[in-house]
Amino acid sequence: MTLSDELLRGPRGRRLCLAVLTNADDAVMSAVFWLGHELDPSPGTIIRIGGEDAEVVEDPTVTEAEVAELIRRVDLTVPISDEAVRDAMGESVDRARYWQEPDGEDLVAALPEVREALRPVAERLVAAMPELTAPFTTTQWAVDWRPESDSAPIERDPAGVLARWAGDQREEEQRAVHDRPEDPSANFSGAWWSVPGELLTTRAQVRDALEYVEDSLGWEVATVIPVRGTGRILEVGSAEDWAELCRQHPMDVTASRRHDWFRVTGRTGRWIIPDWESVAQRWDAVHLTTLGYLSAATRLIEVDDDRATVIAGWAPDSTVWLTDAAREWEGPRQQWQFVDSGDRMTWTATDGS
């Protein structure tokens, strides 16, 4: 399987490919919008403003075949810029949802004809993203979503964090067994993530750590902390790698995840995630590559005939630290703010970094 094939296996990878086109071509953007609006299970309401004599306009009807044809017409001889990749990646990560159905544009990108039409885009993205399969590096960044004056030291007791996190997951699982119905379509929601977020760092650029964030709470200030670590590092570069990790270190979360992950994947059955305390007995850290994220996050991952899992709450090219193997490193902490740069909102270092 080629890297472009792998990219198109995952909802986030397909959304990346689609966003590159919708951000660059108005005809594709319009067609994807209207077909996505039709497919979206929660599309919202479109309000048109006009006077009393304004003509009533019907919503356009767009087919899968028409979207695919518009995609095939886009001129792909122009190289995809770094900024175009960054914008599309930010959109893909931002639209990852684990507590409700995929949105309309994710559903458009998954349609067979559209997916096939996106193949040339995926091939060009592979060429434009040399870090797609890059492994762990010792130099990392941690983000504290507070001003530098209020930022805290990086976590020096991962074992304690893992113990509390595992305890919380097991307690919620037990409560869910008693308090929530077994019907996965029932209107219940709870924990949906599969990794302790407070132990995450990224190896990528600082802006990536700030922009590629799932379920962002709209932060406008952040302190970025230089981190260095090493040790026994497990690379997760595919859905199969994640399934094997869950197979070797399973934690059952069926009752607490079944309702949210049913909405995401449509699957009924048992769910597991890694038991991170158990994983820490063998590995110091687990690194999720960019391709691993794009090909596997928000996707149903079968573990065996009875169990499945989802990669949720991560970011591309990020590492979860399981032991005390990472330290804050040389160089000052940097404070960044989300500001209006004229034509867009961007993260900018307040100290000129």
N, C-alpha and C positions, 0 to 999 in steps of 0.2 A: 504494500500500500504506500502510495506517495504521500509527501507532506501535505500536498493540496487536498488529496482524498481525506486525510486525517482531519484537516481543518474543516472540511464540509460535513464531517460526522457529528459535530457538536453544535448546539444552538447558538453558543456565543461566537463560534467561528463563522457560521453562516451569517449571523447578524453583522459581524465585522465586514464581511464581503459586501453585504447589501448596503450597509451604511456608507461605505466608500462611494458607491454609485449614487445613492439618494442625496448625499452631500454635494455631489458634483454635477448631477444631471437633473434638471427640473422636471422633465417628462417622466423619468423613472420615479422621482420623488412623489409626484402627483399620483401616478398609477398605483404605487405601493401604498400610499396613504389610503386611497379609496378601497382597494381590495383588503387592506388590513383593517379598515373600519368595518367592513362587512364581516370579516372572519373573527374579529375580536369578541370574546364572550362578554366583555364589559366595555363597550366602545365609547360610552359617554354620549353627549348630545352636541350636535353641531348647530350653532346659532348663527343665522344670517340676519344682518341688519339692513333694513331698507324702508322706504316710505310706504304709504298706503297703496300706491299704484305700482309698487315693485313687482316685477314678474316672479312667479313662483318657479323656482328652479329645482329640478329633480337631481338627486345625487347621481354622479356618474356611475355606471356599471362597468367594472373592469374585470377581465378574466385572468386566470393563471397564465394562459397562453399569451395574452397580450402583454403582461408584465415580462414574461420570459423573452418575448420578441424585442421589447424596448431595451432590455438588458443586453441582448446580443448586438444591438445597433450602436452601443456606446463605443466610442473610439478609445481603445485600450493601448494604443501605441505610445501615448504620453505616460512617462513614468509616474508612479504613485509617490507623492511627496511624503516626507516624514510627518509633516503637519497633518496631511490627509489621513495617514495611518493613525496618528495620535487622536484625532477627532473621532474617527470611526471606532477605535478601541475604547475610548471613553464612553461612547454611546452604548456599545455592546455590554460593557461591564455595568454601567448604570442601569440598564434595562433588565438585568438578571433578577428574576423573581422566584422565590421559593415558597411563597405563602398563597399564591393564586395562580390561575392559568397563565400561560405565556401570552404576551400581548400580540396584537394583530400583526405587527411587522415580523416578529419571530415566527408566527404561523405562515406568513407569506414566504419567508426564506426557506421554510421546511417543505413547501410544495414541490413535488418531484420535478416538474418542468423548470421551475425557478431555480431550484438547487442545481440542476444540470447546467443551466445558463450561467450560473455563478462560477463554474469551474475555471474559466480563463481568468477571472478576477482572483480566485484563490491562488492560481499559479503565479500571478504577478505579485500578490502579497507575500508569498513565500520568498520570492526574490528580493522584495523590498524590506523584509524583516529578518535580518541575519541573526537576531537574538532569539528567534522563535523556539529553538531547541537548546538554547544556552543552559549549561548546568549551573549548579550552585557556585558562588564565589564567596570568599571570606569577607569581603567588604559589603556591608548591608546598610539599610536605613530603617529606623523605626519612626513612627509618627505618633505624637501626642497631640490630640486635637484641642489644645489649649495654648494660650500665650506662653512664651518662654519663661516669664516670671512665675507662672503657675505650673509649669511642667514638672513631672516627677522623674525620678531615676528609672532606668530601664529595669525590668523585672529580674531580680537576682535569686528568686526562689521558684523556678519553674515546677519543681516537684510539688510544692504547696499549692500552686495554681492548678496543676493537673488534678491533684487530690480533691480540691474544692469543686472543680469543674465536673469531674467524674461523679462526685457525690450528688451534685445538683442534677445531672442528667438522670441518674438512677432514681432520685426522689421524684423528679417530674414524671419519669416513666411509670413509677408505681402509682402516683396520683392519677395519671391518665388511664391506667388500667381500670381503676375504680370509678373515675368521674366522667370519662368520655365514651361515647358509643363506639361500637366496632364498625359501624357503617362508615366507610372512608369518605363518603360524600356528605356527611353531616357537617353542619356549619360550626366547626370548631377549629381553633388555631392555637399554636404554641411555639415551642422552640423549633427552629428549622435548620440551624447551622450544624455543620459537622466537624468544626475545628474550634479550639479556644482562641478567639481573636486577639486577646491581650498578649499572646506570645508570638505574634506575626511580625516579620520584617520583610523587606524587599531588597533585591540586589540591583534593581534597575535605577534609572535616573530619579532624582528627587521628585520631579514633576509627575512621573509615573506613579509614585507612591501616593501622591496627593489626588491625582485625577482618576486613577483606576480603582474605584472604591464601590463595592456593592452596598446597596441599602444605605446610601449616604444620608446623614441627618442634616445636611445643608450647612456644614461647618464653613466658617469664613476666616478662621485663623488656625494655624497649626505650627507646632514645633517639630522640626525634623532632626533626628538624633543619629549621628554616625555610630555604627555598630560593627564590630568584627568578631567572627566566631569560626570555629572549625570543629572537626570531630567526625563521627560516623554519620554520614549524610545519605539518606534514602532519596533517590530521584523518582518523582512521579511525573511521567511524561505522557501518560495515556490513561484511558478508562480502565484498561486491563491492569495497569500498575496499581491503581486505586482499589480495584476489586480484590487483588491479591493481598494488599495491606489489610483490608477488611476481613478477608478470609482467615488470615493468620492471627489477627487481633480483634475479634468481633465484640461489639457491644450492641445488644438488642435495644432498639429505640422504636419499635413498632407502634406502640400505643401513643407515644408523644409526637411522632412524625407522620403517622398514617394519613391524617386529614390534609395537612399542607402538601405533602409530597404526592398524594393522589391527585390533587388539583394540578400540580406541575407536570406529572408524568402520565396520569390516567391508570396507574398500576394499583392493583389490590394485592396485598400479601405482606410478608414480613420485611422489616427494614433493619439494617444495621449500619453502624459507623465504626471507625477505629476506636478501640479502647486505648486512649492515648497514654494512660499510665503503663499499660502493657507494652505499647510501642517504645516507650522511653527505656525499657529494659534492654533494648537492642540498638536503638538509634538515638543520636543526640539531636537530630533535626530531620525534618522532612521538607523537601523542596518541590514545589509545584511549578513546572516549567510553563512558559507562555503557551506553548502548544498543548501541554497537558490541560491547562485551563480552558483554552478555546475549543478543544475537541471533546471535553468531558463535563465541564460545569453545566448545571441545570439540565442534565441529561439523565435518563434512567440508565443505571449501570447494574447489570445482572451479576450477582456474586456466585450463585449456584441455582439449582432448580427451585429452591424454596425462598431464597433471600435476595434482596437487592439493596442498592445504596445510591446516594446522591452526593456529589461534591458541592458543598454550599457554604458560603461565608468566607471564601478565599478571594484571592486576586491573582492575576497573572504574574509569574516570576516571583512568588513569595515563599517564605520559609517559616515554618512553625518550629520554635525551639522547645525541646523537651527536657533538656538538662542545662546545667549552669555552664554552658560552653560558649556563650556570647557575652561580650563586654562592650560598654560604651568606649569608643575609640578616640584617637587624637583628632583635634579639630573642634571648633566651637559648634554648639547647637545653632540651628538656623530657624528664624521665625519667618513664616510665609503667611501672606494674606490673599484672599480671593477678591480681586479688584476689577473694576471696569477699565479695560485697556483701550477703549475707544470703540472698537467694533465687536468686542466680545468680552466675557468675563474670564479672567485667567488667574492662576496662582503666581504670585510674584514675591520674591525674597525681599523682605523689608530692609535687610542689611546690604543689599546689592549683590548677593551671591549669585 
